[in-house]
Amino acid sequence: MSKEIRFLKNDLLHTILPEWAGNPFDGKAFLYPHASFQPNIKDILRWQTTVNPQASEKKQDKWVPTVMTDSSALHTTEDFIVWLGHATFLVQIQGIRMITDPVLGSALGLSRIPKQPFTWADLGRIDLVLLSHDHRDHCDHSNLRQLFKNQNPVILTTLKMRELIRKWIPKAEIQEAAWYQQYKTSFQALNIHLLPSQHWCRRGLFDFNYRLWGSFMIQANDKTIYFGSDSAAGKHFTEIGTLFPKIDWALLGIGAYKPRYIMQKVHTNPHEAFEAFCQLNAKNMLPMHYGTFNLSDEPICEPYRLIQEVFGEASLTERLHLPAIGESLKL
C-alpha cells in the first residue's frame, strides 16, 4: 500500500509563494519536490574500502585557517558579520544579533582543526538562532546547551526539529517553518525566510529525512544576507535569486565535496558554489563549510585555493571575501 502524501507547513506563518502547499511528507519522512537523494550503503562501503587518490596530498597539506581571537569587534553598534568556522556566523544588523548553525567547538565526535576563536561568553547577547538542519556538524547538543546556559534566544528552524531540540533545551522557544515561509519575530525591522536547499537529514540509522532541511534569507536595514547552509547545486539558487533580487552577501559552502559520487548530491564544490553565487546574482560571496572539520577526501586547503582561482578567472576577485575565523566584516 502506497503512503499518503501530505503537504506540511506552519499555518501561523506567511507563505511567500501562494501556490506552495507545503513540503511533501509521507507520514514519516520529508520527500524531495525535485531531485531526490537517498544514502547508498554501497557507495559508503566503496568510500571506506578504497584508497583516496589524494591521500598523500591530503596528508602533506598542513594548512589551517587563520584565527583571530580579539572579541572587542563583537561589541559594537555597527552592522557586522563574523565567520566562526564551518557554517557558524555571528550576524548583527540594527542591533539584532543572530547566530547560524551554532558549533563553536568540536562536534560529531570530530576535533576542530583550527582553534576555537571565542568562548560562548565572548559572543555576548544572542537574540536568534538559525538552525538549518539536524546534522551533527550543524546541530550539536553540547554547543547548543553552552549557548543556552545563560540566555534564551529564540530558535528559528525547520519543520519537525522542535521535538529533537526540546530533549536538550526543554524551555527553548522554537519556531518551525516550511520552505518559502516567513518567520514571526519581535523585531519589526527584521525579515527572515526559510528557503529550499538540496540536502538531507539524519542523526541515527533509521530517521532519514524525519526532519526538514533548508536555507535562510535575512533582511534588515536595507541589507540582505543569504545563508545557504548545506546544499548541492540545483535550480533553487536561480529561483531564490529571482525571489530576492538584491542579495548583498551569499554565504555558501565550498568544502566536503569528495568523493564526488557521494558528495555531489549534497554539497557544492568551489566551482558549483561560484555558479550558485552567479545564479543568486549576489554582490558578495563569503565561503563556509571548509577548513574546520575533516569531513571528506579533498585536502584541507583545496577549497580555499580553488575558490580564489574560480573568482580570479572570472575577474571577480573583489567580490570574494575570505576572512580569518573570528574576523569581523562590516556589512
C-alpha positions as CSV (number, residue, x, y, z in Angstrom):
1,M,0.0,0.0,0.0
2,S,1.4,3.4,-1.0
3,K,1.8,6.0,1.7
4,E,-0.5,9.0,1.7
5,I,1.4,12.2,0.8
6,R,0.6,15.3,2.8
7,F,2.0,18.8,2.4
8,L,3.2,20.4,5.6
9,K,3.8,24.0,6.6
10,N,3.3,26.2,9.6
11,D,-0.2,27.7,9.3
12,L,0.7,30.5,11.6
13,L,3.4,31.8,9.2
14,H,3.1,33.8,5.9
15,T,4.0,31.8,2.8
16,I,5.6,34.0,0.1
17,L,4.6,31.6,-2.7
18,P,0.8,31.5,-2.8
19,E,0.9,28.2,-4.8
20,W,3.2,26.5,-2.3
21,A,1.1,23.9,-0.4
22,G,4.0,22.9,1.9
23,N,6.8,20.4,2.0
24,P,5.7,16.9,0.8
25,F,5.7,14.4,3.7
26,D,4.7,10.7,3.6
27,G,3.8,10.5,7.3
28,K,7.3,9.5,8.3
29,A,9.8,11.4,6.2
30,F,10.0,14.5,4.0
31,L,10.2,13.9,0.3
32,Y,12.1,15.8,-2.4
33,P,10.0,18.0,-4.7
34,H,12.6,17.8,-7.4
35,A,15.9,15.9,-7.4
36,S,15.8,13.0,-5.0
37,F,18.6,11.7,-2.8
38,Q,19.0,8.5,-0.8
39,P,22.2,7.5,1.0
40,N,23.5,4.4,-0.7
41,I,25.3,1.8,1.5
42,K,27.2,0.5,-1.5
43,D,28.7,4.0,-2.1
44,I,29.6,4.4,1.6
45,L,31.3,1.0,1.7
46,R,33.1,1.9,-1.5
47,W,34.3,5.1,0.1
48,Q,35.5,3.3,3.2
49,T,37.2,0.4,1.4
50,T,39.0,2.2,-1.4
51,V,42.1,4.4,-1.3
52,N,41.7,8.1,-1.5
53,P,43.6,9.1,-4.7
54,Q,44.6,12.3,-2.9
55,A,45.6,10.6,0.3
56,S,49.3,11.6,0.1
57,E,48.4,15.2,-0.9
58,K,45.9,15.4,1.9
59,K,48.4,14.1,4.5
60,Q,51.0,16.6,3.4
61,D,48.6,19.6,3.5
62,K,49.2,21.3,6.8
63,W,47.3,24.5,6.0
64,V,45.0,25.8,8.8
65,P,42.7,28.8,8.5
66,T,44.0,31.9,10.4
67,V,42.1,32.5,13.7
68,M,41.6,35.9,15.3
69,T,40.7,35.9,19.0
70,D,40.2,39.6,19.7
71,S,36.5,39.8,20.7
72,S,36.4,43.6,21.0
73,A,35.0,44.0,17.5
74,L,31.9,41.9,18.6
75,H,30.8,44.7,21.0
76,T,29.8,47.5,18.7
77,T,26.6,49.1,17.5
78,E,27.6,48.7,13.8
79,D,26.3,46.0,11.5
80,F,28.8,43.2,11.1
81,I,29.3,39.5,10.3
82,V,31.9,37.2,11.7
83,W,32.7,33.7,10.5
84,L,33.3,31.4,13.5
85,G,34.2,28.4,11.4
86,H,32.4,25.8,9.4
87,A,28.7,27.0,9.0
88,T,28.6,29.2,12.0
89,F,28.3,33.0,11.6
90,L,27.5,35.7,14.1
91,V,25.5,38.4,12.4
92,Q,24.4,41.8,13.8
93,I,22.0,44.0,11.9
94,Q,20.4,47.1,13.5
95,G,21.4,45.8,16.9
96,I,19.8,42.4,16.4
97,R,22.2,39.6,17.0
98,M,21.8,36.1,15.4
99,I,23.9,33.0,15.0
100,T,23.7,30.3,12.3
101,D,24.1,26.6,13.0
102,P,26.0,27.2,16.2
103,V,29.0,25.0,16.5
104,L,31.8,26.9,18.3
105,G,33.9,23.9,19.5
106,S,34.0,20.3,18.4
107,A,31.1,18.3,17.0
108,L,30.2,15.0,15.6
109,G,33.0,13.4,17.5
110,L,35.4,15.4,15.3
111,S,38.1,17.5,16.7
112,R,38.2,21.1,15.4
113,I,41.3,21.7,13.2
114,P,41.7,25.5,13.9
115,K,41.4,26.6,17.4
116,Q,38.1,28.0,18.7
117,P,38.2,31.8,18.2
118,F,36.0,32.8,21.2
119,T,34.1,31.3,24.2
120,W,30.4,31.5,24.2
121,A,30.6,34.2,26.8
122,D,32.8,36.3,24.4
123,L,29.9,36.4,21.9
124,G,27.6,38.3,24.3
125,R,23.9,38.5,23.8
126,I,22.3,36.5,21.0
127,D,18.7,37.1,20.1
128,L,18.1,34.5,17.4
129,V,19.5,31.1,16.5
130,L,19.0,30.0,12.8
131,L,19.2,26.2,12.7
132,S,19.1,24.8,9.2
133,H,19.0,21.0,9.7
134,D,19.8,18.2,12.1
135,H,23.2,17.0,11.0
136,R,25.6,16.9,13.9
137,D,28.2,19.3,12.5
138,H,25.4,21.9,12.3
139,C,23.1,20.9,15.2
140,D,25.2,19.8,18.2
141,H,23.6,19.3,21.6
142,S,26.7,20.2,23.6
143,N,27.2,23.5,21.7
144,L,23.5,24.4,22.0
145,R,23.5,23.8,25.7
146,Q,26.5,26.0,26.1
147,L,24.8,28.7,24.1
148,F,21.6,28.5,26.2
149,K,23.5,28.3,29.5
150,N,23.0,31.9,30.5
151,Q,20.5,33.2,27.9
152,N,17.4,32.0,26.0
153,P,17.4,33.2,22.3
154,V,14.6,32.2,20.0
155,I,15.4,29.3,17.7
156,L,14.2,29.6,14.1
157,T,14.4,26.3,12.4
158,T,12.7,23.7,10.1
159,L,9.6,21.5,10.4
160,K,9.9,18.6,12.9
161,M,13.0,20.0,14.6
162,R,11.2,21.0,17.8
163,E,11.0,17.6,19.3
164,L,14.7,17.0,18.9
165,I,15.8,20.3,20.4
166,R,13.4,20.1,23.3
167,K,15.2,17.0,24.5
168,W,18.3,19.1,25.2
169,I,16.7,22.5,26.0
170,P,13.2,21.9,27.3
171,K,12.2,25.6,27.7
172,A,13.6,26.8,24.4
173,E,11.2,29.0,22.3
174,I,11.2,27.3,18.9
175,Q,9.6,28.4,15.7
176,E,9.4,25.9,12.8
177,A,8.8,26.8,9.1
178,A,8.4,25.1,5.8
179,W,10.2,26.4,2.7
180,Y,9.0,29.8,1.4
181,Q,7.7,30.8,4.8
182,Q,8.5,34.0,6.8
183,Y,9.2,33.7,10.5
184,K,7.5,35.9,13.0
185,T,9.9,37.7,15.3
186,S,9.6,40.6,17.8
187,F,11.9,42.7,15.6
188,Q,9.8,44.8,13.2
189,A,12.8,45.8,11.1
190,L,13.8,42.2,10.5
191,N,12.5,39.7,8.0
192,I,13.8,36.1,7.9
193,H,12.6,33.4,5.4
194,L,13.2,29.7,5.2
195,L,14.1,28.7,1.7
196,P,15.0,25.5,-0.2
197,S,18.3,23.6,-0.2
198,Q,19.2,20.3,-1.8
199,H,20.3,18.3,1.1
200,W,19.0,15.7,3.6
201,C,18.6,15.0,7.3
202,R,19.5,12.1,9.6
203,R,21.1,11.7,13.1
204,G,20.7,7.9,13.5
205,L,20.3,4.8,11.4
206,F,16.6,4.9,10.9
207,D,15.5,8.6,10.9
208,F,16.3,9.6,7.3
209,N,14.6,12.9,6.5
210,Y,12.3,12.8,9.5
211,R,13.1,16.5,9.8
212,L,13.2,19.2,7.1
213,W,16.4,21.0,5.9
214,G,16.7,24.4,4.4
215,S,18.4,27.7,3.9
216,F,17.7,31.2,5.2
217,M,17.3,34.8,3.9
218,I,17.9,37.6,6.4
219,Q,16.7,41.1,5.6
220,A,17.1,44.2,7.7
221,N,18.4,47.8,7.4
222,D,18.5,47.6,3.6
223,K,20.8,44.6,3.8
224,T,20.0,41.1,2.5
225,I,22.1,38.1,3.6
226,Y,21.6,34.6,2.2
227,F,22.8,31.7,4.4
228,G,22.9,28.7,2.1
229,S,23.8,26.1,4.8
230,D,24.4,22.7,3.2
231,S,23.2,22.2,-0.4
232,A,24.1,20.6,-3.6
233,A,23.9,22.5,-6.9
234,G,20.3,23.0,-8.1
235,K,17.8,25.2,-9.8
236,H,16.7,26.5,-6.4
237,F,19.5,29.0,-6.4
238,T,18.1,30.7,-9.6
239,E,14.6,30.7,-8.0
240,I,15.9,32.3,-4.8
241,G,17.8,34.9,-6.8
242,T,14.5,35.8,-8.6
243,L,12.5,36.0,-5.4
244,F,15.2,38.1,-3.7
245,P,16.8,40.2,-6.4
246,K,19.1,42.3,-4.2
247,I,21.3,39.9,-2.2
248,D,24.2,41.7,-0.6
249,W,26.0,38.6,0.8
250,A,25.8,35.0,-0.1
251,L,27.2,32.6,2.5
252,L,27.8,29.4,0.5
253,G,29.6,26.1,1.2
254,I,32.7,25.2,-0.7
255,G,34.0,22.1,1.1
256,A,33.3,18.4,1.8
257,Y,32.8,17.6,-1.9
258,K,34.9,14.4,-2.5
259,P,34.4,11.7,-3.4
260,R,32.1,13.1,-5.9
261,Y,29.9,10.0,-6.3
262,I,28.7,10.7,-2.7
263,M,29.2,14.4,-2.0
264,Q,28.0,15.9,-5.3
265,K,24.4,15.1,-4.4
266,V,24.5,17.1,-1.1
267,H,27.4,19.7,-1.2
268,T,28.7,22.2,-3.7
269,N,32.4,22.2,-4.7
270,P,34.1,25.6,-5.3
271,H,33.1,25.7,-9.0
272,E,29.5,24.8,-8.2
273,A,29.4,27.4,-5.3
274,F,30.6,30.1,-7.8
275,E,27.8,29.0,-10.2
276,A,25.3,29.3,-7.3
277,F,26.7,32.7,-6.4
278,C,26.0,33.8,-10.0
279,Q,22.6,32.3,-10.1
280,L,21.7,34.2,-6.9
281,N,23.0,37.3,-8.5
282,A,24.6,38.3,-5.2
283,K,27.0,41.2,-4.7
284,N,29.5,39.4,-2.4
285,M,30.3,35.8,-1.5
286,L,31.5,34.6,1.9
287,P,32.5,30.9,1.7
288,M,32.0,28.5,4.5
289,H,32.0,24.8,5.3
290,Y,35.7,24.3,4.8
291,G,38.9,24.3,6.9
292,T,37.2,23.4,10.3
293,F,36.5,19.7,10.3
294,N,37.9,16.8,8.4
295,L,34.7,15.5,6.6
296,S,35.8,14.3,3.2
297,D,38.6,13.3,0.9
298,E,39.9,16.6,-0.5
299,P,43.0,18.2,1.1
300,I,42.0,20.9,3.6
301,C,43.4,23.8,1.6
302,E,41.9,22.8,-1.8
303,P,38.6,24.5,-1.4
304,Y,40.3,27.7,-0.2
305,R,42.7,27.7,-3.1
306,L,40.1,26.7,-5.8
307,I,37.5,29.3,-4.9
308,Q,40.1,32.0,-5.3
309,E,41.1,30.6,-8.7
310,V,37.5,30.5,-9.9
311,F,36.8,34.1,-8.9
312,G,40.1,35.2,-10.4
313,E,39.4,33.5,-13.7
314,A,36.0,35.4,-13.8
315,S,37.7,38.7,-12.8
316,L,35.5,39.0,-9.8
317,T,38.1,38.7,-7.0
318,E,36.9,41.9,-5.3
319,R,33.5,40.2,-4.7
320,L,35.0,37.2,-2.9
321,H,35.7,37.6,0.9
322,L,37.9,35.2,2.8
323,P,38.2,36.5,6.3
324,A,40.0,34.8,9.1
325,I,37.9,32.8,11.6
326,G,36.9,35.4,14.2
327,E,37.5,38.4,11.9
328,S,34.7,40.9,11.8
329,L,33.4,42.3,8.5
330,K,31.3,45.4,8.2
331,L,28.0,44.9,6.4
